[in-house]
């Protein structure tokens, strides 16, 4: 009976149908799980003492696919199938579910029964949880936030009828005490974020906390699939980025620029990646980037740049540009909200002192409502949208990027709302126009793309772009020649970046 039930539940199509129900708790397709398992030394699956933990079970797919490999690999040691299954499920596979519902789903996926002490379980346990536990945990509130995960008290202080989303793995100081044992492999797809009660749909990332807790247990291997936003840091991720880039135990990373190539139908700003952390064999990282059906692999020093450059083909281009030792455009770009006017601000049709550009169009406002940036009002300015042209940082259907949306030269007494950044300021219109044309070049936008891992633009994202002499006009042919780019390098830029003219959205 065990063999029949086991064959029925381990149908790859079952969990493929469940994959990807939300951006915060994305379900992993079995084929991606197996790609992650392929990175591990395969002798682990022939060792009856190897232990595996998924600290964020949703469907149980990681444990299920691991079980399939163990059942095959341990056949010489345990010829009897039932004895083999009992050993694997009782001694080698462990999980912590993220909700009560996913605990039932995970047990059903692994044990063929949501209650492993029932007659239908392929391996009988003495209790209803087996080795996949779920414990309802409360957040620890301090000043309206959870001290462990940053969740908002106003949104997640709930009654017993609702999930708290206080995940046990990251709401403990000593995760090793959850099972009171050591693990050889920790493998998972953790929840990505929780609302933090900020403006709009503000949310704090969570996945880095799962990685950090996993490292606390010092397993032999960690492999997790997480958003790639950490490449460029940002909200709650700067320390995590630094640690990941400097840790030479991160020996393999596979990066999908477009998350839909990994999770069908799911948009994740900046894409998604999975990695292998090898405790005992530190070495340079084998980095694979996948975009537009192009797969590129290179041995990399992850900490070479302040942000992680995800396109292997871009490295040689950046090296050539940086060899000129020029100042960068990040020194020119202003901070957010250049004139102290919110994104919701709108001008009127009645002529006044100042012309305001907003996402709703243009209109007039009195000068006295401007609270900052008064020193540049009477200058020429180059305005750009503070979000990228692409939804969720994904390329278009052809695999190409525009990167920058609105680009406009503002004359004296013209300003913009917080929907835009001021990228350049000059006393002369000619310099402003030449900068705007430079900004529209494929060269400029390609280098900008290397530091972008979400839809938002800020000063630091312009760190790879050199400042030019803006008394003259710059175009791609001239820039390619100046930096001695090869035909292959030029072709790569041209294949990624769409043409752009000065103008609106």
Buried (B, 14 or more C-beta within 10 A) or exposed (E): EBEEBBEEBBEBEBBBEBBBEEBEBBBBBBEBBBBBBEBBEEEBBBBBEBBBBBBBBBBBBBBBBBBBBBBEBBEEEBEEBBEBBBBBBBEBBBBBBBBEEBBBBBBBBBBBBBBBBBEBBBBBBEEBBBBBBBEEBEBEBEEEBBEBBBBBBEEBBEEEEEEBBBBBBBBBEEBBEBBEEEBBBBBBBBBBBBBBBEEEEEBBBBBBBBBBBBBEBEBBBBBBBBBBBBBBBBBBBEEBBBBBBEBBBBBBBBBBBBBBBBBEEBBBBBBBBBBBBBEEEEEEBBBBBBBBEBEBEBEBEBBEBBBBBBBBBBBBBBEBBBEEEEEBBBEBBBEBBBBBBEBEBBBEEEEBEBBBBBBBEBBBBEEEEBEEBEEBBEBBBBBBBBBBBBEBBBBEEEBBBBBBBBBBBBEEEBBBBBBBBBBBBBEEEEBBBBBBBBBBBBBBBBBBBBBBBBBBBBBBBBBBBBBBEBEEEBEBEBBBEBBEBEEEBBEBBBEBBBEBEBEEE
